[in-house]
Amino acid sequence: MTQTLEHPTALDRVQIYKVSPELYDAMMKLSGAAAQDVDPTIGELIKIRASQINHCAFCLDMHVADARKHGETEQRLALVAAWEEAGNLFTERERAALELTEAITELHHGHVSDEVYAKAAAVFSEKELAQVIAMAVTINAWNRFNVATRMKAPRR
């Protein structure tokens, strides 16, 4: 298949995890370390929200499915993108994690503000806060690998 700069195709993209399996292994190790002490529900919300912002269909598909397996409701999944408008549908800890995830994901808007950081620090222990930050950073890295290589969500 011929590639043009204007219209690259998924078939023309490097398959990073095949040509550099050590990158995949390192990312899996980082993902595991980041998730160690994070509530699985909060972890999936972090992954879903970052993946929405980054337009990563592959990760979004995966983490919505994982959240359902953990018992997440369809209503909450549908409203993750509008969590600020969802009232008390999300807990204080979930809202703090989502807001911090957005700030980390959207660094082009500036630094993570003291206000956003303070909200998260008020509801998470230092260890939990470190893990929440690591989860947001890790899913952003996965999203960037997958978006750059145009990984497709599996057809079900």
ChimeraX attribute file (.defattr): number of C-alpha atoms within 10 A of each C-alpha:
attribute: neighborCount
match mode: 1-to-1
recipient: residues
	/A:1	7
	/A:2	8
	/A:3	12
	/A:4	9
	/A:5	6
	/A:6	6
	/A:7	8
	/A:8	13
	/A:9	14
	/A:10	14
	/A:11	13
	/A:12	13
	/A:13	13
	/A:14	13
	/A:15	16
	/A:16	15
	/A:17	12
	/A:18	10
	/A:19	10
	/A:20	11
	/A:21	12
	/A:22	12
	/A:23	13
	/A:24	15
	/A:25	12
	/A:26	11
	/A:27	16
	/A:28	14
	/A:29	11
	/A:30	16
	/A:31	18
	/A:32	13
	/A:33	14
	/A:34	22
	/A:35	19
	/A:36	14
	/A:37	15
	/A:38	18
	/A:39	12
	/A:40	14
	/A:41	15
	/A:42	22
	/A:43	24
	/A:44	24
	/A:45	25
	/A:46	29
	/A:47	26
	/A:48	28
	/A:49	26
	/A:50	29
	/A:51	25
	/A:52	16
	/A:53	16
	/A:54	18
	/A:55	15
	/A:56	24
	/A:57	20
	/A:58	18
	/A:59	25
	/A:60	22
	/A:61	16
	/A:62	15
	/A:63	20
	/A:64	19
	/A:65	14
	/A:66	16
	/A:67	21
	/A:68	14
	/A:69	10
	/A:70	12
	/A:71	10
	/A:72	16
	/A:73	11
	/A:74	11
	/A:75	10
	/A:76	15
	/A:77	17
	/A:78	11
	/A:79	14
	/A:80	20
	/A:81	17
	/A:82	12
	/A:83	19
	/A:84	14
	/A:85	10
	/A:86	14
	/A:87	10
	/A:88	10
	/A:89	15
	/A:90	18
	/A:91	11
	/A:92	14
	/A:93	16
	/A:94	20
	/A:95	23
	/A:96	23
	/A:97	29
	/A:98	28
	/A:99	21
	/A:100	25
	/A:101	28
	/A:102	18
	/A:103	20
	/A:104	20
	/A:105	21
	/A:106	15
	/A:107	10
	/A:108	8
	/A:109	9
	/A:110	9
	/A:111	10
	/A:112	17
	/A:113	11
	/A:114	9
	/A:115	10
	/A:116	16
	/A:117	16
	/A:118	13
	/A:119	17
	/A:120	25
	/A:121	17
	/A:122	13
	/A:123	15
	/A:124	18
	/A:125	11
	/A:126	12
	/A:127	10
	/A:128	19
	/A:129	20
	/A:130	15
	/A:131	20
	/A:132	28
	/A:133	17
	/A:134	18
	/A:135	28
	/A:136	26
	/A:137	21
	/A:138	22
	/A:139	26
	/A:140	23
	/A:141	14
	/A:142	20
	/A:143	26
	/A:144	16
	/A:145	16
	/A:146	19
	/A:147	18
	/A:148	14
	/A:149	17
	/A:150	21
	/A:151	18
	/A:152	14
	/A:153	13
	/A:154	9
	/A:155	5
	/A:156	3
